[in-house]
Structures are given as structure tokens and as C-alpha cells.
Amino acid sequence: MRVLLVCALGMSTSILVSNMRKFADKDDRIEMCSSANISEHFQDVDVILVGPEIKHTFNAIKNEAQRQGKVAAMMETTAFAKIDGAFMYKQAKDLYTQMNSK
């Protein structure tokens, strides 16, 4: 599973990426980018999680993700605030599983 966290490139998201990697399977890849650079990353990911601070960009990201056969969702706000790597990894894994069961 290849996960991309999209944000305004703050410190919280880089810590969240590190925390998610602690729960990831060995073949999983979890990265981050700014919303300004997301178009460069669509082809390399399966799941896109969008940070609450840039929710105004979500619909455009979700539409492009769907067009390219990817899945996008907003990060759960409380888990993001707590930098809860376990919860966010589970959110990504659940989205990936749903995407592949269709």
C-alpha cells in the first residue's frame, strides 16, 4: 500500500508520517507532500489522506484521485491533532481494502 499525506507541510504531518510507519507493513510506503505538489504524486500512490488545515482543497483532490483510480479522504481531525499514527494507518488501510474489494 502506498499512502500519501497531503498537507501544508507542517511539522505535525512529518511526525504523523513517522508514527504511521511504526504500524505499517514492511512493503507499505507512507510519504507526504504539500497540496501545491500533489499532481506530481498521484501516479505513485494508492491512498491519499488530506490534512484538516487544507480541507478547502479536498474536493479537487478527491475528484482527481477518483479519475485516476485512487482513493482520497480527509484525515480524521482528532487523530490528526493527536498525531495518532495507529488510527491514521488504520484509516488508510481500511480505505485501501475498500478500494480493492470493488
N, C-alpha and C positions, 0 to 999 in steps of 0.2 A: 504494500500500500504506500502510495506517495501522497503526502499531505503538505499543503501549503497554507500557512497562516498569513493573512493579508492584514496589514495594519498601517499605522502612521510611522512605523519604525521606532517605536519606543523601547525602553529598557524592559518593560513588563513582558512584551512579546518574546524577546530573546530569552528571558528567564523561563517563560512558558514553554518554548521550544525545548529547552534543556530538560525541563521537568517531564514533558511528554515523552522524550526519548528514553527516559528511565523505564517506561511501561511498554515501549514499542517492541514488536517482534524484531528479530535480527535482520530481516530483509526490508523492514519499513524505512522510509526516508521522510523526515519531517524538516521542513525548511520554512523560511519566512521571506516576505518581500513587502515593499510599500505598494499602496494602491496605484501609484503612478507607474510602476514597473510590471504590473500583473500580466499584461499582454505577452510579455516575454516568457512567461512560465506556464501558461495554460497547457501546452503540449506535453509538459513533463510531470503532470500531477493527475491524481485521481479525485482527491477530495480537497476542497477549498473552504477554509474557515475564515470568516471576515470578522475583524475586531469591532467591538461596540463603538469605538471612537470614530469609525468611518462608515457607520451604517447607512449614511446617505449614498454610498456607492454600491450598496448591496444589490439592488435590482439589476443594475447593468452587469455586475459580475455574475450574478445568478443566471441571467439570460445568456451570456456568452458561454458560461460553463455548460449549460444545457445544450446549447448549439453544438458544442464540441464533445458531447457525451460524457461530461464530468458532472460532479455534484457539488453544490455550494450551499453553505448555511451560515447563519450568524453564530458566532461564538456565544455560548450561554454566558450572560453578563456576570452573574455571581461567581461562576467558576473562573472567568477571566480575571475578575477583581481579586480573587484569592490565589491566582496563578496555580490553579489546581490541574496539574499535569495528568493525573489519573482520570479525572472527569472529562477533560478535553480530548484525551486519547480515546476514551470510550465513545465520545460523541463522533469523532472521526471514523472509528472502526464501525460503529453502527451505520453511519451513512454509507460507508464503503460496502458493507454487507447488503444493505438495501439496494444499492445501485446494481450490484452484481446478481441479485436474485430476480431481477426483472427480465 
